[in-house]
Amino acid sequence: MAKFAVVLPAAGQSTRFGATEKKPYIQLEGRAVWQRTAELFANRDDVVQMILVISPEDRELVEYRHQANLMFLGVKLVDGGSERFESVANALATVREDVDFVVVHDAVRPCTKPTDIDRVFATAEKYGAALLGIPVADTLKRLDEDRKIIETVPRRGLWQAQTPQIGRKDWLLDAYAKRSTLKAEITDDAQLLEAMGHPVIMVEGSPTNLKITTKDDMLIAQAVLAAKFGDKIVKQYHPFADEDGNW
């Protein structure tokens, strides 16, 4: 069985969220968003390492508030950088030698379906790299600086990329080492592997696999989790909850 390490980037500034607390640490149905995301992978036999990448300025808060859950889930903290790629690179430097594949999954994407995770893991293991995504359903418009429509973009063959994005560890390490040589603007790990000539397979996911960016997204995530777990959500998943859901 292949071994996977999961990297959860959470070092962003959450400027678009518009709250006093950063979105990975906001409570979502009783637990921090990052924790709900980590729990998607915690009980998988093929996941041998989990890494939460945080802003250095948040380390004291995270260790004080979340140390027990970090230990229970087996999550390692790594300081991130000013950009997402720097944060992932810092995490890659700590990945265990026996790991075969690295999974990069947004720490604020807590509603991914377990069945979708199963499929994208299996596809990555078969082809070397894979990611979740959904077909673009709406008509796309390209605008100029004045927001005047200058082009309608055909949506056939267009997909919206999600995470997890998974690649062979050796491919990712090599790609990150050579990233500075690329002239193209790289926006995610799948594109980086593409630029290095590796095949990356898209696996259809779900619209509910949303990345929490705004407060409206938080409301949607709450609705998704409530529909999935109902009133059992707390006592089924919190490691220190009693039979009544209290901790």
Protein Blocks (a to p, Z undefined) as FASTA:
>chain_A
ZZddddddfkbgolmnopabdfklpceehiafklmmmmmmmmpmklcbdcddddfklmmm
mmmmmmmmmmmnopacddddfbfklmmmmmmmmgcfklmbdcdddfklckbcfklmmmmm
mmmmmnopacdddddfbdcddddfkopafbdcdfehiacddddddddfklmmmmmmmmmm
pmbdcfbfklmmmmnopacddddddfklccdfbfmlmmmmmmmmmmmnmmmlmmmmmmkb
cfkopZZ
